Amino acid sequence: MPTLTWIGKEKVINHHRDVPFRILEHKYSYNETEGETTKPINSGNKIIHGDNLEALKSLLPEYEGKVKCIYIDPPYNTGNENWAYNDNVNHPKIQKWLGQLVGKESDDLTRHDKWLCMMYPRLKLLHKLLHKEGAIFISLDENENNHLRLILNEIFGETNFVAQISLLCNPKGRSQDKYFSTNHEYITVYSKTKKNKDSFSVIKDDELIAKEYKLSDGDGKYRLLELRNTHREFSKINRPNLFYPLYVNPSTQKVSIEKTDENSVEVYPLWPDGYEGCWTWGKDLVKNDNHLIVGQKTRVNWKIYRKGYSASEEGENVKKKLFTIWHDAKFYTEKGQVTFGEIFPGLNKNDFPQPKSVDLIIEVLRTCTSSNDIVLDSFGGSGTTANSVLKLNKVDGHNRKFILIEMEDYANSICAERVKRVIKGYSDTEGTGGNFSYYELGKPLFVGDNNENLNEEVPAEKIREYIWYSETRRAFEMPDRNKENQYFLGKKEGTAYYFIYEKNSLTTLDYDSLATIKTKAGQYVIYANNCLLPKDFMLNKNIIFKKIPSDITRF
């Protein structure tokens, strides 16, 4: 597989492991009834102000492998630095980080080198956060899209490439472009693992069903579309895998690929003049989705139809695969600007040019999310992704959660403020309802020249969450303190974990501390500053001692 090399790659390829772990400090929460409140509400919706590399690291203990959809709109690296969405990698924070990471070589980096150094460790952490059934969608244009595909092949795997969508975002084109007037950009899609055939299908709406499924069954329960391919150029000759018999049960009208009843009627995809055509579905699809097809008797023979349900009728809604060219007017960048202007009527739209269309992000969400799925945007911008999640939840009744990260100072004044207005309602637009919590990146968990010490300014419970995750790769859940001592973290797969820690004092694993343990387990992993137990005793009792802080895993 071709790989991409650039100046600084060797410094960033594993840099995500060296990113300092910081806690998230809750600043306030917001809901539609009480407004802003300082008490945590555990809504699951988060807006985080801070460097997105460090913020992504801080999310790992709670969210590794849990995010169903990631949408990011990173810097396109066009060289434009004179607007709110800094579209270059010359942001002072990025420049400082590159200097610390790459050293003297940073002076030799091209803007493409810098962009790749910035993106690589962030994509590594995003990959960790993504659910095994999840997908990532990334908006870019020609400036870096080719480079993006190569590093995504390295991180996500070439076989997990799903699609590169061409988005018509500016039908008027960019008149200032040198050769051609550009009016499109791309959305690149990768999955965490190989997806099934329906992973990115969306439910057809009533209008499309009525347009495509022109017939109706006798009872008017559903629309019908003939399963035989209606294009005569496709036939048994050039589509032999789509020419096979189907069997209809005359009493139930159910269809199968095997003759299961002696009264079943054999049906081939024949034209009225006897021409041997073909089906539109292969055998596997018929076998898996035979509840979506039905047989009906005509005057002379039986025909096979696909069922189409509208959203207002009972039954399973039919789905469609989306095309790789998105050209709907509601996706245009201009639509995003109009929405932003309606939410913030007092702001000059040029202060925040080209925010994405809410309907565009909704289309992304429709392809791969439902129910309580988590959506992450680590380049939060003006908050379009949160706006889209809340709006779609109101439409379909689901309870998706959003996490937005924004490092700029407008994280609160624009991003969070937009979400508040969307929840409550703005202009003539009804509020979506909902809530969220706002966080700042807090103190690092480790301090010292080599991060060798625990930061005692960090709350003990936050440290315990980290320890549990470092050992189990699971999110921490507070154990029942009435059944165990205060140092108990939990039990996983026969191993009980304890973190004997006190601020400003040393702790010891000895017979007295062992006497407070109530959980029976096959093995014990116990952290403390010191250990006075004999090695033979610990071996016999399956006790593993880990010294604070030196034995704490950094991830």
BELSULVEN-V55970 format. One record per backbone hydrogen bond with DSSP energy under -1.0 kcal/mol. CO is the residue of the C=O (numbers start at 1). NH is the residue of the N-H. If there is no record, write none. Layout:
BEGIN
CO,NH
CO,NH
END
This chain:
BEGIN
6,9
8,12
9,13
12,15
14,17
15,18
21,445
23,442
25,440
28,438
29,37
30,436
31,35
35,31
37,29
45,437
46,404
47,439
48,406
49,441
51,55
52,56
53,57
54,58
55,59
57,60
59,63
60,64
63,66
67,131
68,135
69,376
70,137
72,139
80,87
84,86
87,78
87,79
91,95
92,96
93,97
94,98
95,99
96,100
97,101
98,102
99,103
103,106
104,107
105,108
110,114
111,115
112,116
113,117
114,118
115,119
116,120
119,123
120,124
121,125
122,126
123,127
124,128
125,129
126,130
128,65
129,67
131,134
134,192
135,70
136,190
137,72
138,188
140,186
141,145
144,148
145,149
146,150
147,151
148,152
149,153
150,154
151,155
152,156
152,157
157,160
158,161
160,191
163,189
165,187
166,326
167,169
167,185
169,333
170,173
174,177
180,182
183,169
183,170
185,167
186,140
187,165
188,138
189,162
189,163
190,136
196,199
198,201
202,320
205,209
206,210
207,211
208,212
209,213
212,214
215,224
217,220
222,217
223,308
224,215
225,306
227,280
231,234
235,239
239,242
240,243
242,279
246,267
247,256
248,265
249,253
253,295
254,249
256,247
258,260
261,264
265,248
267,246
268,270
269,277
271,274
275,271
275,277
276,236
278,229
282,286
283,287
284,288
285,289
289,292
290,293
292,307
294,305
296,303
301,298
303,296
304,227
305,294
306,225
308,223
310,313
318,204
320,202
324,166
326,168
328,331
329,332
332,335
332,336
333,337
334,338
335,339
336,340
337,341
338,342
339,343
340,344
344,347
348,351
357,361
358,362
359,363
360,364
361,365
362,366
365,369
370,373
371,399
373,401
374,68
374,69
375,403
376,71
377,405
380,383
383,387
384,388
385,389
386,390
387,391
388,392
389,393
390,394
391,395
392,396
393,397
401,375
402,46
403,377
404,48
405,380
406,50
408,411
410,414
410,415
411,416
412,417
414,418
415,419
416,420
417,421
418,422
419,423
420,424
421,425
422,432
423,433
426,429
429,426
434,32
436,30
437,47
438,27
438,28
439,49
440,25
443,23
445,455
447,453
448,451
453,447
455,458
459,463
460,464
461,465
462,466
463,467
464,468
465,469
466,470
467,471
468,472
469,473
480,483
485,488
487,499
490,497
492,495
494,522
494,523
495,492
496,525
497,489
497,490
498,527
499,501
502,505
507,530
509,532
510,514
511,515
513,516
514,517
523,496
524,544
525,498
526,546
527,500
528,548
530,509
534,538
535,539
536,540
537,541
538,543
542,524
544,526
546,528
547,551
549,552
END
